Each structure stands twice: as C-alpha cells, then as structure tokens.
C-alpha cells in the first residue's frame, strides 16, 4: 500500500511538466471607436424606420446641457456611446451601466429650445468598454475571438432592440407600429 501511495505522489509531482502546455497569450483588445459605433447606431435606427440625427443638444434631468451622439427625429429615442474620454468628462451626469448584461437604465432628456412633451427623448447609454474586440487574435487561441464585425453587429442589435422596446411600450393604443 505504501508503494502505491508513493508512486501516486511521485506521479502528481511530475504531472505538471507533462503533456501539452496551456496556451498563454497576451491578447490585445480594443474598444470600438466612436465613429464606427455612431455609424452602426444610425444604421440600426434606419433598420427600424427611425430617422436619426447626430450631435443633438439636450438638457439633462439635472438641468445641465449636453450634446447627445444620436437622436431619433421621428421617434423619441436617443443613444449615447461613451468613450473613456467621454466618461471622464461626463462623470455622474449620465447613467453608465456597470455591466454589459445589466438592465439598461434609461433617462429622459429634453431637446434644447423645446418645451413641449414631444421634446422628450428616452436616452440609452452604451460604453465602449462593453464593445471590445480582438484585432489580431492568435491562431491557437482557445476561445473564439470577438471580431470587430461581431461587436458592431451586437451594438446594432442592441440599438434595434431599444427602438423596438420603445414602440412596444409607448405606442398609442390602437396605433400600428412599423
């Protein structure tokens, strides 16, 4: 019995040096750049029949002025895509999600210079940290890499879901939605 226990112990001591080594790579990740993100956001809105415009001045709930990235002109929805520089500048003015799977926190903002209820926009905030991709993944990478195409498609899907959510929850009774 002692011989068996000793051979098992010796086997465990030599085991880490045997067999294929774990693949360890320093994998570069980049956040989606703002220009690509804004193009994807406008494309997604267009796919949901939402006419949109960029860089729309609004008043935030705390009364401060801000310029949003993309806002709908025929549907009261807006999207802000925050980069790391934006996050430093914005601080606590916008509800930045901590986790990409977190239920989105929406805030109602108002177009500047307008006082009617039609000036209100439902704002959804995305951050570049939640849309990171791997530009040059190694060929022996154990997990599938996130490509820029996949990350951009996920952003478009999230924006389309947001426009669909608005229509489903805020459509006038009896109104047909596109």
GUFI-763543 format. One record per residue (C-alpha): residue number from 1; residue in three letters; chain; x, y, z. Coordinates in steps of 0.05 Angstrom, whole numbers, plus 5000, padded with zeros to 4 digits. Each point is the difference from the previous one (the first is absolute). Layout:
<atoms>
atom seq:NUM&type:ALA&mol:A&px:X&py:Y&pz:Z;
...
</atoms>
This chain:
<atoms>
atom seq:1&type:UNK&mol:A&px:5000&py:5000&pz:5000;
atom seq:2&type:UNK&mol:A&px:5058&py:5047&pz:5016;
atom seq:3&type:UNK&mol:A&px:5030&py:4987&pz:4932;
atom seq:4&type:UNK&mol:A&px:4935&py:5018&pz:4966;
atom seq:5&type:UNK&mol:A&px:4992&py:5064&pz:5040;
atom seq:6&type:UNK&mol:A&px:5073&py:5019&pz:4986;
atom seq:7&type:UNK&mol:A&px:4992&py:4987&pz:4925;
atom seq:8&type:UNK&mol:A&px:4936&py:5042&pz:4998;
atom seq:9&type:UNK&mol:A&px:5035&py:5057&pz:5036;
atom seq:10&type:UNK&mol:A&px:5059&py:4997&pz:4953;
atom seq:11&type:UNK&mol:A&px:4953&py:4999&pz:4941;
atom seq:12&type:UNK&mol:A&px:4966&py:5063&pz:5024;
atom seq:13&type:UNK&mol:A&px:5067&py:5034&pz:5009;
atom seq:14&type:UNK&mol:A&px:5020&py:4987&pz:4927;
atom seq:15&type:UNK&mol:A&px:4931&py:5011&pz:4970;
atom seq:16&type:UNK&mol:A&px:5005&py:5076&pz:4991;
atom seq:17&type:UNK&mol:A&px:5060&py:4993&pz:4954;
atom seq:18&type:UNK&mol:A&px:4966&py:4949&pz:4955;
atom seq:19&type:UNK&mol:A&px:4952&py:5008&pz:4943;
atom seq:20&type:UNK&mol:A&px:4983&py:5061&pz:4959;
atom seq:21&type:UNK&mol:A&px:5010&py:5067&pz:5032;
atom seq:22&type:UNK&mol:A&px:4943&py:5048&pz:5009;
atom seq:23&type:UNK&mol:A&px:4997&py:5054&pz:4947;
atom seq:24&type:UNK&mol:A&px:5017&py:5066&pz:5031;
atom seq:25&type:UNK&mol:A&px:4996&py:5063&pz:4958;
atom seq:26&type:UNK&mol:A&px:4998&py:5073&pz:5014;
atom seq:27&type:UNK&mol:A&px:4939&py:5013&pz:4957;
atom seq:28&type:UNK&mol:A&px:4991&py:5071&pz:4978;
atom seq:29&type:UNK&mol:A&px:4930&py:5028&pz:5008;
atom seq:30&type:UNK&mol:A&px:4975&py:5066&pz:4974;
atom seq:31&type:UNK&mol:A&px:4935&py:5037&pz:5013;
atom seq:32&type:UNK&mol:A&px:4956&py:5016&pz:4940;
atom seq:33&type:UNK&mol:A&px:5017&py:5069&pz:4976;
atom seq:34&type:UNK&mol:A&px:4947&py:5054&pz:5003;
atom seq:35&type:UNK&mol:A&px:4995&py:5013&pz:4926;
atom seq:36&type:UNK&mol:A&px:4986&py:4926&pz:4985;
atom seq:37&type:UNK&mol:A&px:4951&py:4997&pz:5058;
atom seq:38&type:UNK&mol:A&px:4961&py:5061&pz:4977;
atom seq:39&type:UNK&mol:A&px:4995&py:4972&pz:4930;
atom seq:40&type:UNK&mol:A&px:4974&py:4934&pz:5028;
atom seq:41&type:UNK&mol:A&px:4950&py:5036&pz:5045;
atom seq:42&type:UNK&mol:A&px:4971&py:5041&pz:4942;
atom seq:43&type:UNK&mol:A&px:4998&py:4938&pz:4956;
atom seq:44&type:UNK&mol:A&px:4962&py:4962&pz:5054;
atom seq:45&type:UNK&mol:A&px:4950&py:5057&pz:5009;
atom seq:46&type:UNK&mol:A&px:4990&py:5001&pz:4925;
atom seq:47&type:UNK&mol:A&px:4985&py:4925&pz:5000;
atom seq:48&type:UNK&mol:A&px:4944&py:5015&pz:5050;
atom seq:49&type:UNK&mol:A&px:4974&py:5059&pz:4958;
atom seq:50&type:UNK&mol:A&px:5026&py:5051&pz:5049;
atom seq:51&type:UNK&mol:A&px:5027&py:5063&pz:4967;
atom seq:52&type:UNK&mol:A&px:5059&py:5025&pz:5040;
atom seq:53&type:UNK&mol:A&px:5048&py:5058&pz:5007;
atom seq:54&type:UNK&mol:A&px:5067&py:5006&pz:5033;
atom seq:55&type:UNK&mol:A&px:5024&py:5047&pz:5054;
atom seq:56&type:UNK&mol:A&px:4933&py:5025&pz:5028;
atom seq:57&type:UNK&mol:A&px:5003&py:5051&pz:5056;
atom seq:58&type:UNK&mol:A&px:4957&py:4979&pz:5060;
atom seq:59&type:UNK&mol:A&px:4987&py:5020&pz:5072;
atom seq:60&type:UNK&mol:A&px:5013&py:4944&pz:5050;
atom seq:61&type:UNK&mol:A&px:4954&py:4989&pz:5061;
atom seq:62&type:UNK&mol:A&px:5049&py:5038&pz:5045;
atom seq:63&type:UNK&mol:A&px:4992&py:5061&pz:4955;
atom seq:64&type:UNK&mol:A&px:5069&py:4996&pz:4967;
atom seq:65&type:UNK&mol:A&px:5009&py:5005&pz:4925;
atom seq:66&type:UNK&mol:A&px:5029&py:4943&pz:4961;
atom seq:67&type:UNK&mol:A&px:5008&py:4979&pz:4927;
atom seq:68&type:UNK&mol:A&px:4976&py:4929&pz:4986;
atom seq:69&type:UNK&mol:A&px:5031&py:4956&pz:4946;
atom seq:70&type:UNK&mol:A&px:4937&py:4977&pz:4963;
atom seq:71&type:UNK&mol:A&px:4926&py:5017&pz:5009;
atom seq:72&type:UNK&mol:A&px:4939&py:4979&pz:4963;
atom seq:73&type:UNK&mol:A&px:4961&py:5054&pz:4964;
atom seq:74&type:UNK&mol:A&px:4936&py:4959&pz:4988;
atom seq:75&type:UNK&mol:A&px:5005&py:4958&pz:5064;
atom seq:76&type:UNK&mol:A&px:5019&py:5029&pz:5068;
atom seq:77&type:UNK&mol:A&px:5061&py:4956&pz:5012;
atom seq:78&type:UNK&mol:A&px:5073&py:5018&pz:5006;
atom seq:79&type:UNK&mol:A&px:5066&py:4963&pz:5009;
atom seq:80&type:UNK&mol:A&px:5064&py:5023&pz:5031;
atom seq:81&type:UNK&mol:A&px:5064&py:4960&pz:4987;
atom seq:82&type:UNK&mol:A&px:5050&py:5019&pz:5054;
atom seq:83&type:UNK&mol:A&px:5074&py:4992&pz:4989;
atom seq:84&type:UNK&mol:A&px:5050&py:5002&pz:5058;
atom seq:85&type:UNK&mol:A&px:5011&py:5075&pz:4986;
atom seq:86&type:UNK&mol:A&px:4925&py:5012&pz:5001;
atom seq:87&type:UNK&mol:A&px:4994&py:4963&pz:5067;
atom seq:88&type:UNK&mol:A&px:5052&py:5046&pz:5031;
atom seq:89&type:UNK&mol:A&px:4963&py:5062&pz:4974;
atom seq:90&type:UNK&mol:A&px:4929&py:4976&pz:5016;
atom seq:91&type:UNK&mol:A&px:5011&py:4973&pz:5070;
atom seq:92&type:UNK&mol:A&px:4934&py:4984&pz:5034;
atom seq:93&type:UNK&mol:A&px:4955&py:5039&pz:4952;
atom seq:94&type:UNK&mol:A&px:4980&py:4938&pz:4960;
atom seq:95&type:UNK&mol:A&px:4981&py:4931&pz:5026;
atom seq:96&type:UNK&mol:A&px:5059&py:4958&pz:4978;
atom seq:97&type:UNK&mol:A&px:4987&py:4925&pz:5006;
atom seq:98&type:UNK&mol:A&px:5052&py:4963&pz:5040;
atom seq:99&type:UNK&mol:A&px:4989&py:4933&pz:4965;
atom seq:100&type:UNK&mol:A&px:4982&py:4987&pz:4927;
atom seq:101&type:UNK&mol:A&px:4945&py:4952&pz:5022;
atom seq:102&type:UNK&mol:A&px:4970&py:5050&pz:5048;
atom seq:103&type:UNK&mol:A&px:4929&py:5022&pz:4987;
atom seq:104&type:UNK&mol:A&px:5007&py:5066&pz:4964;
atom seq:105&type:UNK&mol:A&px:4987&py:5061&pz:5041;
atom seq:106&type:UNK&mol:A&px:4962&py:5050&pz:4958;
atom seq:107&type:UNK&mol:A&px:4998&py:5074&pz:5013;
atom seq:108&type:UNK&mol:A&px:4952&py:5050&pz:4969;
atom seq:109&type:UNK&mol:A&px:5035&py:5061&pz:4971;
atom seq:110&type:UNK&mol:A&px:4970&py:5060&pz:4964;
atom seq:111&type:UNK&mol:A&px:5022&py:5031&pz:4935;
atom seq:112&type:UNK&mol:A&px:5027&py:5069&pz:5013;
atom seq:113&type:UNK&mol:A&px:4955&py:5058&pz:4979;
atom seq:114&type:UNK&mol:A&px:4937&py:4958&pz:5003;
atom seq:115&type:UNK&mol:A&px:4949&py:4998&pz:5056;
atom seq:116&type:UNK&mol:A&px:4946&py:4954&pz:4974;
atom seq:117&type:UNK&mol:A&px:4995&py:4927&pz:5021;
atom seq:118&type:UNK&mol:A&px:5022&py:4981&pz:4930;
atom seq:119&type:UNK&mol:A&px:5068&py:5027&pz:5017;
atom seq:120&type:UNK&mol:A&px:5013&py:4944&pz:5050;
atom seq:121&type:UNK&mol:A&px:5047&py:4944&pz:4978;
atom seq:122&type:UNK&mol:A&px:5011&py:4933&pz:5033;
atom seq:123&type:UNK&mol:A&px:5076&py:4993&pz:5005;
atom seq:124&type:UNK&mol:A&px:5037&py:4934&pz:5000;
atom seq:125&type:UNK&mol:A&px:5075&py:5003&pz:5018;
atom seq:126&type:UNK&mol:A&px:5051&py:4951&pz:4973;
atom seq:127&type:UNK&mol:A&px:5075&py:5000&pz:5017;
atom seq:128&type:UNK&mol:A&px:5059&py:4980&pz:4957;
atom seq:129&type:UNK&mol:A&px:5023&py:4954&pz:5057;
atom seq:130&type:UNK&mol:A&px:4940&py:4955&pz:4985;
atom seq:131&type:UNK&mol:A&px:5019&py:4996&pz:4926;
atom seq:132&type:UNK&mol:A&px:5071&py:4976&pz:4998;
atom seq:133&type:UNK&mol:A&px:5030&py:4958&pz:4945;
atom seq:134&type:UNK&mol:A&px:5065&py:4963&pz:4986;
atom seq:135&type:UNK&mol:A&px:5032&py:5027&pz:4937;
atom seq:136&type:UNK&mol:A&px:5056&py:4948&pz:4993;
atom seq:137&type:UNK&mol:A&px:4981&py:4936&pz:5037;
atom seq:138&type:UNK&mol:A&px:5051&py:4944&pz:4999;
atom seq:139&type:UNK&mol:A&px:4982&py:4940&pz:4957;
atom seq:140&type:UNK&mol:A&px:5005&py:4953&pz:5060;
atom seq:141&type:UNK&mol:A&px:4956&py:5042&pz:5045;
atom seq:142&type:UNK&mol:A&px:4958&py:4952&pz:5041;
atom seq:143&type:UNK&mol:A&px:4936&py:5041&pz:4999;
atom seq:144&type:UNK&mol:A&px:4969&py:5032&pz:4939;
atom seq:145&type:UNK&mol:A&px:5022&py:5073&pz:4994;
atom seq:146&type:UNK&mol:A&px:4953&py:5059&pz:4998;
atom seq:147&type:UNK&mol:A&px:5010&py:5031&pz:4932;
atom seq:148&type:UNK&mol:A&px:4982&py:5072&pz:4983;
atom seq:149&type:UNK&mol:A&px:4944&py:4973&pz:4956;
atom seq:150&type:UNK&mol:A&px:4969&py:4961&pz:5058;
atom seq:151&type:UNK&mol:A&px:5005&py:5058&pz:5048;
atom seq:152&type:UNK&mol:A&px:4970&py:5049&pz:4951;
atom seq:153&type:UNK&mol:A&px:4943&py:4951&pz:4985;
atom seq:154&type:UNK&mol:A&px:4986&py:4994&pz:5075;
atom seq:155&type:UNK&mol:A&px:4997&py:5076&pz:5006;
atom seq:156&type:UNK&mol:A&px:4951&py:5004&pz:4941;
atom seq:157&type:UNK&mol:A&px:4958&py:4945&pz:5031;
atom seq:158&type:UNK&mol:A&px:4997&py:5036&pz:5067;
atom seq:159&type:UNK&mol:A&px:4980&py:5065&pz:4967;
atom seq:160&type:UNK&mol:A&px:4945&py:4966&pz:4959;
atom seq:161&type:UNK&mol:A&px:4976&py:4966&pz:5063;
atom seq:162&type:UNK&mol:A&px:4996&py:5067&pz:5034;
atom seq:163&type:UNK&mol:A&px:4958&py:5031&pz:4944;
atom seq:164&type:UNK&mol:A&px:4955&py:4938&pz:5000;
atom seq:165&type:UNK&mol:A&px:4993&py:5004&pz:5075;
atom seq:166&type:UNK&mol:A&px:4979&py:5073&pz:4995;
atom seq:167&type:UNK&mol:A&px:4947&py:4984&pz:4948;
atom seq:168&type:UNK&mol:A&px:4973&py:4941&pz:5039;
atom seq:169&type:UNK&mol:A&px:4995&py:5038&pz:5066;
atom seq:170&type:UNK&mol:A&px:4981&py:5070&pz:4977;
atom seq:171&type:UNK&mol:A&px:4958&py:4992&pz:4937;
atom seq:172&type:UNK&mol:A&px:4933&py:5033&pz:5002;
atom seq:173&type:UNK&mol:A&px:4943&py:4950&pz:5011;
atom seq:174&type:UNK&mol:A&px:4973&py:4977&pz:4933;
atom seq:175&type:UNK&mol:A&px:5059&py:5030&pz:4962;
atom seq:176&type:UNK&mol:A&px:5035&py:4954&pz:4952;
atom seq:177&type:UNK&mol:A&px:5075&py:4998&pz:5008;
atom seq:178&type:UNK&mol:A&px:5047&py:4988&pz:4941;
</atoms>
